[in-house]
């Protein structure tokens, strides 16, 4: 008896996990904290969620001839030409609740594409140029990879915001140790080397 999950279910599991991780990093923070840029390049938690919505609506929509039904909710190519970071921050008119709701709806839309198409379904990523001919399986893997990077960004931004750390709510993956002493140890080790 084969107890291994099929490939599509395995990929969906990982996609759902990374989405959960991204959304969890926004829970309990104020609108201001979600918008606050925390890196020199302006990376912010709400912007990561908006970008994730843009990623999934494009890759699981346009790429497979299934455009997102309300295109005004995600930055268009023209908007991105005018402001290349348009999908990395919420405008004054967009609330955190709207952006998070958008991402949840995009996730349902993406899951529908995945459910309705076989893994070998052909698609075309116009912004990839000559290498734009793809399959659904390749796009799912690409999106998991992309979102995983952003979930890592979100981990760090959330820790910066209020010290909350961990992988997912039910399993933080953080050892129960004196983190201050650990950081002091790492600083001492780093300072032994020339700058």
C-alpha positions as CSV (number, residue, x, y, z in Angstrom):
1,X,0.0,0.0,0.0
2,X,1.4,3.4,-1.0
3,X,1.1,5.9,1.9
4,X,2.9,8.7,0.2
5,X,0.8,11.8,-0.8
6,X,0.5,12.5,-4.4
7,X,2.7,15.3,-5.8
8,X,-0.1,17.8,-6.1
9,X,-1.2,17.3,-2.5
10,X,2.3,17.6,-1.2
11,X,2.9,20.8,-3.1
12,X,-0.4,22.2,-1.9
13,X,0.5,21.3,1.7
14,X,3.8,23.3,1.4
15,X,2.1,26.2,-0.3
16,X,-0.5,26.4,2.5
17,X,2.1,26.2,5.2
18,X,4.1,29.1,3.7
19,X,0.9,31.2,3.3
20,X,0.0,30.5,7.0
21,X,3.5,31.5,8.1
22,X,3.3,34.8,6.2
23,X,-0.2,35.7,7.5
24,X,0.7,34.7,11.0
25,X,3.5,37.3,11.1
26,X,0.8,40.0,10.7
27,X,-1.4,38.9,13.6
28,X,-1.8,41.2,16.5
29,X,0.2,44.2,15.1
30,X,-1.3,47.6,14.5
31,X,-1.8,49.2,11.1
32,X,1.3,51.4,11.8
33,X,3.5,48.4,12.7
34,X,2.4,46.4,9.7
35,X,3.3,49.3,7.4
36,X,6.5,50.4,9.1
37,X,9.6,49.9,6.8
38,X,12.2,47.9,8.8
39,X,15.1,47.7,6.3
40,X,17.1,50.1,4.2
41,X,15.1,49.0,1.2
42,X,11.7,49.7,2.8
43,X,10.6,46.1,3.4
44,X,7.5,46.0,5.6
45,X,5.1,43.2,6.7
46,X,2.0,44.5,4.9
47,X,4.0,45.1,1.7
48,X,5.1,41.4,1.8
49,X,1.5,40.3,2.0
50,X,0.5,42.6,-0.9
51,X,3.4,41.3,-2.9
52,X,2.4,37.7,-2.2
53,X,-1.1,38.5,-3.5
54,X,0.4,40.0,-6.6
55,X,2.7,36.9,-7.1
56,X,-0.1,34.4,-6.7
57,X,-2.7,36.3,-8.7
58,X,-0.3,36.5,-11.6
59,X,1.3,33.1,-11.6
60,X,-1.9,31.2,-10.9
61,X,-4.0,33.5,-13.0
62,X,-2.6,35.2,-16.2
63,X,0.0,32.5,-16.7
64,X,-2.8,29.9,-17.1
65,X,-5.3,32.1,-19.0
66,X,-7.3,32.7,-15.8
67,X,-6.9,36.4,-15.0
68,X,-7.7,37.6,-11.5
69,X,-11.3,38.8,-11.6
70,X,-10.7,42.2,-10.0
71,X,-7.5,43.4,-11.6
72,X,-7.7,46.8,-10.0
73,X,-6.9,45.2,-6.6
74,X,-3.3,44.3,-7.7
75,X,-0.8,46.6,-9.3
76,X,-0.9,46.5,-13.1
77,X,2.1,46.4,-15.4
78,X,1.6,50.2,-16.0
79,X,1.6,50.9,-12.3
80,X,4.7,48.8,-11.8
81,X,6.4,50.7,-14.6
82,X,5.6,54.0,-12.8
83,X,6.5,52.6,-9.4
84,X,8.5,49.3,-9.4
85,X,7.7,48.9,-5.7
86,X,3.9,49.4,-6.1
87,X,3.2,45.9,-4.9
88,X,5.5,46.1,-1.9
89,X,3.5,48.6,0.2
90,X,-0.1,49.5,1.0
91,X,-1.2,52.9,-0.2
92,X,-3.0,55.4,2.1
93,X,-6.3,54.2,0.7
94,X,-5.6,50.5,1.4
95,X,-6.0,49.1,4.9
96,X,-4.2,46.2,6.4
97,X,-7.6,44.4,6.6
98,X,-8.1,44.9,2.9
99,X,-4.7,43.7,1.9
100,X,-4.9,40.6,4.2
101,X,-8.4,39.8,2.8
102,X,-7.1,40.2,-0.7
103,X,-4.4,37.7,-0.1
104,X,-6.8,35.2,1.4
105,X,-9.1,35.6,-1.6
106,X,-6.1,35.2,-4.0
107,X,-5.1,32.0,-2.2
108,X,-8.6,30.5,-2.8
109,X,-8.3,31.6,-6.5
110,X,-4.8,30.0,-6.7
111,X,-6.0,26.8,-5.1
112,X,-8.8,26.6,-7.6
113,X,-6.4,26.9,-10.5
114,X,-4.3,24.1,-8.9
115,X,-7.3,21.9,-8.3
116,X,-8.7,22.3,-11.8
117,X,-5.6,21.8,-13.8
118,X,-3.2,18.8,-14.0
119,X,0.4,19.4,-12.9
120,X,1.5,19.2,-16.6
121,X,-0.9,21.9,-17.7
122,X,1.0,24.3,-19.9
123,X,1.2,28.0,-19.1
124,X,3.1,31.0,-20.3
125,X,4.9,33.5,-18.1
126,X,5.1,36.6,-20.3
127,X,7.5,38.4,-18.0
128,X,10.0,35.5,-18.3
129,X,10.6,36.1,-22.0
130,X,12.1,33.1,-23.9
131,X,11.9,30.8,-20.9
132,X,8.3,31.6,-20.3
133,X,6.8,28.3,-21.3
134,X,6.0,26.4,-18.1
135,X,3.9,23.8,-16.4
136,X,1.6,24.2,-13.4
137,X,4.0,22.0,-11.4
138,X,7.0,24.3,-12.2
139,X,4.9,27.4,-11.2
140,X,3.8,25.8,-7.9
141,X,7.4,25.1,-7.0
142,X,8.5,28.6,-8.1
143,X,5.8,30.2,-6.0
144,X,6.6,28.1,-2.9
145,X,10.2,29.1,-3.3
146,X,9.4,32.8,-3.8
147,X,6.9,32.9,-0.9
148,X,9.3,31.0,1.4
149,X,11.9,33.7,0.9
150,X,9.4,36.4,1.8
151,X,8.2,34.3,4.8
152,X,11.9,34.5,6.0
153,X,11.8,38.2,5.5
154,X,8.6,38.4,7.5
155,X,10.2,36.3,10.3
156,X,12.9,39.0,10.7
157,X,10.6,41.9,10.4
158,X,8.2,40.6,13.0
159,X,11.1,39.9,15.4
160,X,12.1,43.5,14.8
161,X,8.6,44.8,15.5
162,X,7.8,43.1,18.8
163,X,10.2,40.2,19.4
164,X,7.8,37.5,18.2
165,X,9.6,34.6,16.7
166,X,8.9,31.2,15.3
167,X,8.0,29.1,12.3
168,X,4.3,28.7,12.7
169,X,1.9,29.3,15.7
170,X,1.8,25.7,16.8
171,X,5.6,25.0,16.5
172,X,8.0,27.9,16.9
173,X,11.2,25.9,16.2
174,X,13.0,28.2,18.7
175,X,14.9,26.5,21.5
176,X,13.9,27.4,25.0
177,X,17.2,29.1,26.0
178,X,18.4,32.4,27.3
179,X,18.4,34.3,23.9
180,X,20.2,37.3,25.3
181,X,23.1,35.1,26.5
182,X,23.1,33.4,23.1
183,X,23.3,36.8,21.2
184,X,26.1,37.9,23.6
185,X,28.0,34.7,22.8
186,X,27.6,35.3,19.1
187,X,28.8,38.9,19.3
188,X,31.9,37.9,21.3
189,X,32.7,35.3,18.6
190,X,32.2,37.8,15.8
191,X,34.3,40.4,17.5
192,X,37.3,38.1,17.5
193,X,37.5,38.5,13.7
194,X,38.7,41.6,11.8
195,X,36.0,43.9,10.4
